[in-house]
Amino acid sequence: MAGQDTRIAIVGGGMGGLTAAIALRKIAGVQATVFEQAGKLGEVGAGVTVAPNAARVLERLGVLDRIRRVGAVPDGHGVYLNAMGGLVTDAAWEDSAKQHQNIGMYRPDLIDALAQEVDPATIRLGHRLVSVQTLGSGVRLEFENGADDVFDAVIGADGIHSVVRGAVGQFPEPVYSGYIVYRGVVDASRLPGDWRMISQVWMGNRRHFMCYPLQQRKLFNFVAGIPSDRPLRGAWSGPAEVRELAAEFAGPDWDPKLQEFIGCIEHTFWWGLFDHEPLANWSRGPITLLGDAAHTMLPHQGQGVNQAIEDSMALATFLAAAESVADIPEAFRRYTSVRMQRTAILQNGSRRAGAMFDAQHEFADLKKRDADLRVGRDFRRSAVFDYDAQKVAEQALNRFQGVPVA
Ligand SMILES: Cc1cc2nc3c(=O)[nH]c(=O)nc-3n(C[C@H](O)[C@H](O)[C@H](O)COP(=O)(O)OP(=O)(O)OC[C@H]3O[C@@H](n4cnc5c(N)ncnc54)[C@H](O)[C@@H]3O)c2cc1C
């Protein structure tokens, strides 16, 4: 982008905001300023999967080697199992070219790996955004600590409760899924020596339990989805007792191997699962959205962060083609038109995946559910994992610019 002195603010120093800062610098040549409300960068002590579609982006941004070094690549494809541990189907775990596999990441390690690529002088901690005001020229941001500043453009990467989202005229209602998850990590040394180094999902009795390795296989992540109305009565997350979780998968109808895993858990916390309907717009003039602020989705396809990483690459690609600050609104408009379609499909697909895991609605007939799960594996590989966010943005750019596509 012409003009190295262009002033862009990214609100939110989570996985999306940090990736956007890296992509803007490396692809668009813009040094953005990141504003984070917390006193230090961090994440909850749980896992996240970096999928092949995001690994492809991170490789081009030069951070994939570091991420692979601290993450865990499984031994092979994952499995969906019934409650007693019988195989329902194998799961997609790599792209069609077999170049990128799922990488299990301990969230604090992923934040660290991304933060190492962002100049600390460009990160403002303890800055909670309270208001956004579009001026004749530029955007004014005000923070709870009394600070304020004016930028040429603003990217809202401030998560599900985004403040920036209001400045683009979007006020979605959070939609509760009817499910909470118990989350956490297990020290792998506590597990049986022959525990499989892959992702496993047990499904039964309207609930499911997933686990996969993290941190060079020293940790195992777990996520257990349980029907509950708890978030409707107060907080959306909180500490939990391991015995509450164990009781949900107790008895002779559940695989003893799963019960053995649960017996190794020392700590857990619960988290309500919310999303929102796809937004009608993400950008207004020099303001746009990215990550959960733009497209909060349920975690059942493991794509929330991965989509934020795709967003970052697409946004930087469109910004790289902007010749001056005056072109930024058009770059944001193009970014929105390309990314909204992709993420709306995944928001919907994530709800559907949850309904499959928990045999809800049309998936109550398990024979049909299992058939859909098997078919879903191939869709996931080709439509989700093979997607090349940079290539798609470049092709779209050619069309926007009227250049014939070869
Ligand atoms: C159980 C579970 C499992 C999941 N598993 C996966 C998975 O395997 N793969 C995957 O891709 N996704 C997964 N996700 C989804 C993923 O966690 C989210 O999509 C991701 O965290 C979104 O990143 P983000 O940076 O957009 O937002 P966030 O992570 O919410 O970060 C937003 C940042 O903005 C800051 N902020 C908020 N408001 C303000 C403000 N007013 N001023 C300044 N700063 C502010 C916050 O402090 C935070 O640091 C899962 C989610 C859950 C609940």
The ligand as a Tripos MOL2 file, in Angstrom:
@<TRIPOS>MOLECULE
LIG
   53    58     1     0     0
SMALL
NO_CHARGES

@<TRIPOS>ATOM
      1 C1        -15.0900  -24.5510   23.0300 C.3       1 LIG1
      2 C2        -14.5300  -23.7990   21.8730 C.ar      1 LIG1
      3 C3        -13.6460  -24.4440   21.0140 C.ar      1 LIG1
      4 C4        -13.1570  -23.7890   19.8840 C.ar      1 LIG1
      5 N1        -12.3180  -24.4530   19.0680 N.ar      1 LIG1
      6 C5        -11.8740  -23.8540   17.9430 C.ar      1 LIG1
      7 C6        -10.9990  -24.5470   17.0420 C.ar      1 LIG1
      8 O1        -10.5960  -25.6950   17.2680 O.2       1 LIG1
      9 N2        -10.5970  -23.8920   15.9260 N.ar      1 LIG1
     10 C7        -11.0030  -22.6240   15.6470 C.ar      1 LIG1
     11 O2        -10.6160  -22.0970   14.5940 O.2       1 LIG1
     12 N3        -11.8140  -21.9370   16.4870 N.ar      1 LIG1
     13 C8        -12.2520  -22.5110   17.6150 C.ar      1 LIG1
     14 N4        -13.0680  -21.8290   18.4810 N.ar      1 LIG1
     15 C9        -13.4590  -20.4270   18.1640 C.3       1 LIG1
     16 C10       -12.3770  -19.4250   18.5130 C.3       1 LIG1
     17 O3        -12.0260  -19.5220   19.8830 O.3       1 LIG1
     18 C11       -12.8090  -18.0050   18.2060 C.3       1 LIG1
     19 O4        -13.3580  -17.9600   16.9090 O.3       1 LIG1
     20 C12       -11.6000  -17.0490   18.2880 C.3       1 LIG1
     21 O5        -11.1450  -16.9440   19.6020 O.3       1 LIG1
     22 C13       -11.9460  -15.6820   17.7320 C.3       1 LIG1
     23 O6        -10.7840  -14.8880   17.7170 O.3       1 LIG1
     24 P1        -10.9110  -13.3110   17.6670 P.3       1 LIG1
     25 O7         -9.5100  -12.7900   17.7600 O.co2     1 LIG1
     26 O8        -11.7640  -12.9020   16.5320 O.co2     1 LIG1
     27 O9        -11.7380  -12.9230   18.9650 O.3       1 LIG1
     28 P2        -11.3670  -13.1240   20.4870 P.3       1 LIG1
     29 O10       -10.5410  -14.3470   20.6940 O.co2     1 LIG1
     30 O11       -12.6310  -13.0010   21.2560 O.co2     1 LIG1
     31 O12       -10.4240  -11.8750   20.8050 O.3       1 LIG1
     32 C14       -10.9550  -10.5840   20.9360 C.3       1 LIG1
     33 C15        -9.9190   -9.7200   21.6600 C.3       1 LIG1
     34 O13       -10.4180   -8.3960   21.7200 O.3       1 LIG1
     35 C16       -10.2940   -7.9010   23.0270 C.3       1 LIG1
     36 N5        -11.3830   -6.9310   23.2130 N.ar      1 LIG1
     37 C17       -12.7080   -7.1670   23.3070 C.ar      1 LIG1
     38 N6        -13.3940   -6.0220   23.4650 N.ar      1 LIG1
     39 C18       -12.4760   -5.0240   23.4510 C.ar      1 LIG1
     40 C19       -12.5600   -3.5950   23.5810 C.ar      1 LIG1
     41 N7        -13.7330   -2.9780   23.7400 N.pl3     1 LIG1
     42 N8        -11.4080   -2.8700   23.5260 N.ar      1 LIG1
     43 C20       -10.2040   -3.4940   23.3490 C.ar      1 LIG1
     44 N9        -10.0590   -4.8460   23.2650 N.ar      1 LIG1
     45 C21       -11.1830   -5.5910   23.2980 C.ar      1 LIG1
     46 C22       -10.4340   -9.1310   23.9180 C.3       1 LIG1
     47 O14        -9.8620   -8.9350   25.1870 O.3       1 LIG1
     48 C23        -9.6830  -10.1750   23.1030 C.3       1 LIG1
     49 O15        -8.3070  -10.1860   23.3550 O.3       1 LIG1
     50 C24       -13.5620  -22.4540   19.6100 C.ar      1 LIG1
     51 C25       -14.4050  -21.7860   20.4910 C.ar      1 LIG1
     52 C26       -14.8940  -22.4500   21.6170 C.ar      1 LIG1
     53 C27       -15.8330  -21.7250   22.5460 C.3       1 LIG1
@<TRIPOS>BOND
     1     1     2 1
     2     2     3 ar
     3     2    52 ar
     4     3     4 ar
     5     4     5 ar
     6     4    50 ar
     7     5     6 ar
     8     6     7 ar
     9     6    13 1
    10     7     8 2
    11     7     9 ar
    12     9    10 ar
    13    10    11 2
    14    10    12 ar
    15    12    13 ar
    16    13    14 ar
    17    14    15 1
    18    14    50 ar
    19    15    16 1
    20    16    17 1
    21    16    18 1
    22    18    19 1
    23    18    20 1
    24    20    21 1
    25    20    22 1
    26    22    23 1
    27    23    24 1
    28    24    25 2
    29    24    26 1
    30    24    27 1
    31    27    28 1
    32    28    29 2
    33    28    30 1
    34    28    31 1
    35    31    32 1
    36    32    33 1
    37    33    34 1
    38    33    48 1
    39    34    35 1
    40    35    36 1
    41    35    46 1
    42    36    37 ar
    43    36    45 ar
    44    37    38 ar
    45    38    39 ar
    46    39    40 ar
    47    39    45 ar
    48    40    41 1
    49    40    42 ar
    50    42    43 ar
    51    43    44 ar
    52    44    45 ar
    53    46    47 1
    54    46    48 1
    55    48    49 1
    56    50    51 ar
    57    51    52 ar
    58    52    53 1
@<TRIPOS>SUBSTRUCTURE
     1 LIG1         1 GROUP 0 **** ****
